[in-house]
């Protein structure tokens, strides 16, 4: 374990800053939408409060920009679905509002592109969304870009080594196995190979060899333990070994040694899981690793400079969590 956050939070964001500290922002604690933010100091293992966002929100996204600031977009708050965005400035510990998105959205994705722009795609605002837009850090404004062929929420977005963005799966009234690629040079989406299994609220991790590992999720009344790999050169998916535990709302992080750590989530007959497992790309197999101290879902996981993974907050058997731990 490491020091606890000052505030319990769920469906928040966590961003690793250039100085190595981790910024946690927003979330929900069972009674209030949160605008508070706090910083984890890796050298002391403690948390300090930093400036609050102007808008309380959860189910938002957070993206670290090339200049070191953090862009937070959308989510849900006391007024419903949000189109607002704001920037955290690590040098001052303060937030400033920036341009609003054209569309309010939650359960969307945000991807930082090679040119420094941020691509926001899909989500939900009373309707399932296929729209996408780009944030321009130099002007603080948004422009509409090409729409996805399929509206989706609870999907994933993975930036590939060639700069394109792979969006996969999700939900739009049906569970989706479709996937598509965004080309930053043209602003156009093209469909690519389908996953073997439709899934939402799973994880996607980019491996050292450039392929993308998707694991777990939920589909058609079933929690999933299955996993598959996307191969960018062929645009196809292959099924690989399954996790030992079916789970959704978990986290996954690629470690410095190339293994992928999957932790927590919600599974069959459980409120929340504390189990964790490792995927080995060289063998295509999973092995269990040490359990977290606290079972949790809707938590965050952040890679630290020393290679450790910091897990924060979420929801567990005793409710909303302020605890944090290191793997």
N, C-alpha and C positions, 0 to 999 in steps of 0.2 A: 504494500500500500504506500501511497504518498499522501501529502496534505490534501484535505478536503476543500472543495470549492466553498465559497461563502453562501452560495445559493443553489438549492436543488434545481435541476433543469433537465428537460427532455425535448427532443427534436430541436436542439440547438445546433450551432456550428462551432468547429474548432479549426483554427488556422495556425500553421507554424510560420513564425515571422523570421525575417532575415537575421535577427539577433539571437535566434534559437528559442525564444520564449513562445508560448502557445496562447493565442487569443481565443477565448470562449465567449460567445455572444448570443443573447436572446434565449428562446426556448419557452417552455410552459412548466409550471410547477404544481398543477392540479387546481389552482385557484386564480392564478394571474398569468397573463402574457407578460413576458419579460423584455425590458429594454436594457437591462444591466449587462455589463461585460467584465471579465476578469482575465488576468494574465498569470500563467504558470511560469515560474522561474525555475529553469532546469538545474541551476547550480545549488539552489536552496531547497527545492522540492516543495515550495510554498506558493500560495495564490495571493495576488493583490488585486483590489478593485481598480478598474480603470474607467475612463469616461463612458457614459451610457449612450446608447443609440437614441435618436430622436423619436423612433417608433418602436414600440414593443412588437415582437414578431417571433413566430416559430414556423417550422417547415420552410425556411428560407434557404438561400445558398450564400456561401462566402468564398471569394476568389482572391488570391494574393496576386497583385499586379506587379509589373516589372519594376516600378518605382518603390516597392515595398509596402504600399498601402493595401488595405483590404476592402474589397467591394462586396457589400451585402445587398442582396436583391430579393424583393417580393416576400412571400410567405403569407401567413395568416395572423391577424391581430384582433384587437377589440372591435375594429370597424369592418372586419371580414377580410377578404382576400386583398392583397396589397400590390400596387405597382411601384411603390416608392423604392428608392435605392439610396445608400449612404456609404461614405468612405471613412475607414479608421486610419488615423495617422499615427504610426508608432512613435515618432519623434516627440509628439506632443501629448499622446494619450487621449486625443479628442476625435470626435466624429463630425463630419460635415455632410449635409445632404448633397446629392448630385442629381442629374436628370432622372425623371421618372421613366420607367418602361412604358411602352405604348399599351401593354396589356397587363392587367393584374394577374398574378399566377402564384400558385403554391405547388409543391411536389414536382417542380421543374428541375432541370439540370443547368449548370453553368460550367463552361469550359474555357480556359485561357488559351488563346491561339498563339502561334509563333510570332505574329505581328503585334502582339500585346493586347489585341481586342479580346473581349469576353463574349462568347456565344451563349445565349440563354435560349432554351428550347423546351417546348411542350409545357405540361403541367395542367392545372385545373383551376377554374374560377367560377364554378357553377356549370361549366361545360368543359369537356375534354379539349385540349388545345393542340393544334399542330403548328402553330405559328412559332417563329424564331426571330430573335433580334440581336443586334450587336452593340456592345458598349464601347465607346471610343474614349480611352482615358485622357487623351490630350485635350478634348473638348468637353468631357463630362456629359455627352449626349448619346442617344440611342438611335439606330436606324434599323428599319425592318430589313430582314434578309429572307431568302427563300424559305417556304414552309415545308415541313416534313410531309411525306405522303400519308402518314398515319398520325392521328391525334393520340397522345399517350401521356400518362402520369406514372409515377413510381417506376420509371425506366432508368437506364444508366447512360452516361456519355463518357467515352474514353478517347483521349487524344492519341492518335497513332504516330509512329515515327515519321511518316511522310507528311504530317501536319493536318491530315483530315481527321474528322471526329466521327466515331462510330456510336450511333444511338441504337439501343437494342431493347426489345421487350416492353414491359409495362402493362398498363390496363386502360381501357377506354369503354368500359361496359362489358368487354371481353378481355380475357388474358391473351397477351400478344407474344408471338414468336418472331415477328418480323423485325428486320434490322435495316438501317440505312446509314449512308455516309454523307457527311457535309464536306464540300470542297471549299475551303476558304478563298481560293483564287477566283471562283466563279459564283459563290454564294448559292450554289445549287445542291440539292440532295439527290442521291441515287440509291435505289434499293440494292441490297447485297444479300448474301445467303441467309436463310432463316435458321434460327436456333432449332434444335430438335425438340425442345420443350418450351411451351409458352410459360412465361414467368413474370412476376412483378416483385418489387421490394427484395431483390437479390443484390449481390455485389458483383462488380466488375473490376478486375485488376490487370494492369498492363505488365507483362513479363519482360525480362531482359532481352529475350529473342524477338520481341515485338508483337507476339500474339497476345490475345486478351482472354483471361480466365473469368468465366462467370460461374457463380456457385450459389446454390440454394434458391430461396424465394418461396413464392406461394402461387398455386395455380389450381383452379377448379376444385376447391375445397380440400386441397392437400398441401401440406408443407413439403418442401423439396430438399433432398440431399444430393441431387444430381449436379454434375458440373460438366462444362464443355468449353472448348477452346475455339476462338476465332482466329483464322489464319489470313492476315491482310493480303498476302501475295495471291491467294486463290479465291478470297472472298467466301470461304466455306467454313463450316463448323464441324468439329469432331467431338464425340462424347468421350469423356475420360472417366477415371475412377470417381466414385461417389464419396462424399463426406460420410463420416460415421453417424452424424446427427443431422436430421432435417431441420432447417431453420430459415426464418425471414427476419428482417429488421436487425440483422447482425452487421458487423463491420469486417472489412478485409484490408490488409495492408501488405505490400511487397517489402520484405526485409532486405537489408544490405546484402545478405548471403543469397538472395534470389528466391528464397522460400516465401510463400504467401501465408500469412497468419489470419485465420478466420476466428472470430470470437463472439460469444453471446448470441443474442437474438431471442426469438420466440419459436417454440416448436410444438410437437405433438403432445398434448396433455399437459403443457407447462405454461406458466405465466411468463417466466423469463429463464434463459439458460446461462450457466456460468462456464460451460464447456468451451474448449478451444482446440483447434487442429491446424496442422501445417500441410500445405501442398508443396510437393517437391517436383518442379518442372522436369528434372532429368529422369525421373521414374514414372511420372504421371500418377502418383499415388498420394494418399493422405495418411498422416499419422496424428494421433491425439497428442496434445501437449498439456502442460499444467493448466488446471482450472483457474479462472478468475476468482478472486475472493468474494465477489458479489455478482449474483446473476443479474443481467441487465439486457434491455433492448432499447432501441432508439437512442443509443449512446453514440459517442464519437471516438475515433481512434486517430492518433497523430504520431507520425514518425519524428523522433528527436534527432539532434545532430550526432549523438553518441550511438545511434542505432536502436535505442529502446523505443517501445511503443507506449504512448500515454493514452489510457482509456478514461473517459470522463462521463459522469452523469448517467442519464437514461431512466428507465423505469424497471423496478424489480419487485420482489415479493412483498416488500414493505413500503411500496409506493415510489414516489419520485426521489431521485438520488442526487446527493451532492458529492458522493465519494469518487475518488480517482485512484487508479492503480497503474503500475508500470510492468510491462512484460520485458 
